[in-house]
């Protein structure tokens, strides 16, 4: 019996906790209102953060596509120059300015290209090719290479090429 009395007090809290007559405690109205206020302050900040991340991802995607458009145009010019060297296109001349529109990834892109003589080089016949690519505005027509009032270029690419007329 002495042993039972020593262990009895450790069972008493368990018995008292399961007492059906004891009233259950919950959150008070004040605690609930404070929790809702914390959620009301934190949720808009979280939504703003997610929207900022999505906008950033879209901008990176558009810049990547614009850079691909610029690379495609530089490759096109290099291939035309190669064909000129092989005399497959004998009357081709490297333009000083050119622009056009192309579709890539379901979007319309406007590209502008200009060539600059590299007079500072000791070897004559090389030109710098500068390509700028913009997302074409829906409903408005972008006009030629001097469209300074339009949106800034999403991608700018510089390349160097030999002009077969001067080599």
PLY file of the C-alpha trace (Angstrom):
ply
format ascii 1.0
element vertex 167
property float x
property float y
property float z
element edge 166
property int vertex1
property int vertex2
end_header
0.00 0.00 0.00
2.83 2.27 0.72
4.04 1.76 -2.79
0.57 2.63 -4.26
0.39 5.89 -2.36
3.71 7.02 -3.74
2.64 6.45 -7.36
-0.92 7.74 -6.94
-0.11 11.43 -7.19
1.41 10.94 -10.66
-1.97 9.63 -11.96
-4.03 12.41 -10.47
-3.35 15.04 -13.22
-4.43 12.55 -15.88
-7.65 11.80 -14.11
-8.41 15.47 -13.53
-7.73 16.36 -17.20
-10.37 13.96 -18.41
-12.99 15.31 -16.04
-16.12 15.93 -18.18
-17.43 18.61 -15.83
-14.40 20.81 -16.27
-15.00 23.65 -18.77
-12.84 23.60 -21.98
-10.85 26.74 -22.71
-10.48 28.24 -26.22
-9.31 31.48 -27.78
-10.87 34.67 -26.55
-12.34 37.19 -28.93
-9.39 39.50 -28.36
-6.87 36.78 -29.23
-8.81 35.91 -32.38
-8.96 39.57 -33.48
-5.21 40.01 -32.94
-4.49 36.87 -34.99
-6.73 38.12 -37.81
-5.01 41.51 -37.74
-1.58 39.84 -38.09
-2.84 37.80 -41.04
-4.42 40.91 -42.61
-1.07 42.74 -42.44
1.11 39.82 -43.59
-1.03 38.49 -46.46
-0.88 41.57 -48.74
2.88 41.74 -48.25
3.18 38.09 -49.27
0.98 38.61 -52.34
3.05 41.65 -53.34
6.25 39.64 -53.00
4.89 36.83 -55.18
3.69 39.26 -57.85
7.09 40.99 -57.88
8.80 37.64 -58.40
6.44 36.78 -61.28
7.06 40.17 -62.94
10.80 39.66 -62.61
10.55 36.22 -64.20
8.57 37.62 -67.14
11.13 40.39 -67.66
14.00 37.90 -67.66
12.11 35.70 -70.13
11.49 38.66 -72.48
15.13 39.76 -72.31
16.26 36.22 -73.11
13.97 36.03 -76.16
15.12 39.49 -77.30
18.76 38.41 -77.05
17.96 35.30 -79.13
16.37 37.52 -81.80
19.52 39.68 -81.85
21.76 36.61 -82.12
19.63 35.29 -84.99
20.02 38.56 -86.89
23.78 38.63 -86.35
24.00 35.03 -87.56
21.92 35.93 -90.61
24.31 38.75 -91.49
27.33 36.51 -90.99
25.82 33.85 -93.26
25.10 36.46 -95.93
28.70 37.66 -95.65
29.91 34.07 -95.97
27.82 33.56 -99.10
29.24 36.81 -100.50
32.77 35.45 -99.92
31.81 32.22 -101.71
30.34 34.32 -104.55
26.94 32.64 -104.13
25.36 36.09 -103.66
27.63 38.34 -105.74
25.56 41.52 -105.44
25.14 41.52 -101.65
26.39 44.59 -99.79
26.45 44.98 -96.03
23.83 47.63 -95.19
24.67 50.53 -92.92
21.20 50.43 -91.36
18.47 47.83 -91.48
15.41 46.96 -89.43
12.64 44.43 -89.45
10.13 42.47 -87.48
10.14 38.84 -86.51
7.95 36.52 -84.46
9.50 34.40 -81.73
7.83 32.55 -78.84
4.43 33.90 -79.85
5.56 37.53 -79.54
6.32 40.15 -82.20
9.80 41.66 -82.03
11.25 44.71 -83.77
15.00 44.68 -84.45
17.30 47.42 -85.70
20.80 46.89 -87.04
23.48 49.39 -87.95
27.08 48.94 -88.99
29.96 51.17 -87.98
33.32 51.26 -89.78
36.19 50.29 -87.51
38.68 52.92 -88.64
40.74 52.59 -85.47
41.83 49.05 -86.37
45.07 48.62 -88.30
43.38 46.04 -90.56
40.85 47.55 -92.92
37.56 45.92 -93.81
36.11 45.19 -90.36
32.85 46.64 -89.18
31.04 46.65 -85.89
27.44 45.43 -86.11
25.08 46.85 -83.46
21.69 45.18 -83.05
18.90 46.43 -80.77
15.71 44.45 -80.17
12.42 45.72 -78.73
9.11 44.08 -78.06
6.71 45.34 -80.72
3.92 47.41 -79.23
0.48 46.04 -80.01
-1.59 48.52 -81.96
1.28 50.87 -82.79
3.75 50.63 -85.63
7.40 51.07 -84.74
9.10 53.20 -87.36
12.56 52.36 -88.58
15.91 52.61 -86.88
15.41 56.09 -85.45
12.63 55.18 -82.99
14.12 56.92 -79.96
10.72 57.67 -78.42
9.78 54.02 -78.16
10.42 51.65 -75.31
14.07 50.98 -74.51
15.70 48.01 -76.17
15.39 44.76 -74.24
18.60 43.47 -75.79
21.62 45.06 -77.43
24.21 42.96 -79.19
27.50 44.06 -80.75
29.43 41.87 -83.14
32.34 42.30 -85.52
32.40 41.20 -89.11
34.66 41.49 -92.12
33.26 43.27 -95.14
34.20 41.25 -98.25
34.25 44.40 -100.43
37.27 45.67 -98.51
39.12 42.43 -97.75
0 1
1 2
2 3
3 4
4 5
5 6
6 7
7 8
8 9
9 10
10 11
11 12
12 13
13 14
14 15
15 16
16 17
17 18
18 19
19 20
20 21
21 22
22 23
23 24
24 25
25 26
26 27
27 28
28 29
29 30
30 31
31 32
32 33
33 34
34 35
35 36
36 37
37 38
38 39
39 40
40 41
41 42
42 43
43 44
44 45
45 46
46 47
47 48
48 49
49 50
50 51
51 52
52 53
53 54
54 55
55 56
56 57
57 58
58 59
59 60
60 61
61 62
62 63
63 64
64 65
65 66
66 67
67 68
68 69
69 70
70 71
71 72
72 73
73 74
74 75
75 76
76 77
77 78
78 79
79 80
80 81
81 82
82 83
83 84
84 85
85 86
86 87
87 88
88 89
89 90
90 91
91 92
92 93
93 94
94 95
95 96
96 97
97 98
98 99
99 100
100 101
101 102
102 103
103 104
104 105
105 106
106 107
107 108
108 109
109 110
110 111
111 112
112 113
113 114
114 115
115 116
116 117
117 118
118 119
119 120
120 121
121 122
122 123
123 124
124 125
125 126
126 127
127 128
128 129
129 130
130 131
131 132
132 133
133 134
134 135
135 136
136 137
137 138
138 139
139 140
140 141
141 142
142 143
143 144
144 145
145 146
146 147
147 148
148 149
149 150
150 151
151 152
152 153
153 154
154 155
155 156
156 157
157 158
158 159
159 160
160 161
161 162
162 163
163 164
164 165
165 166
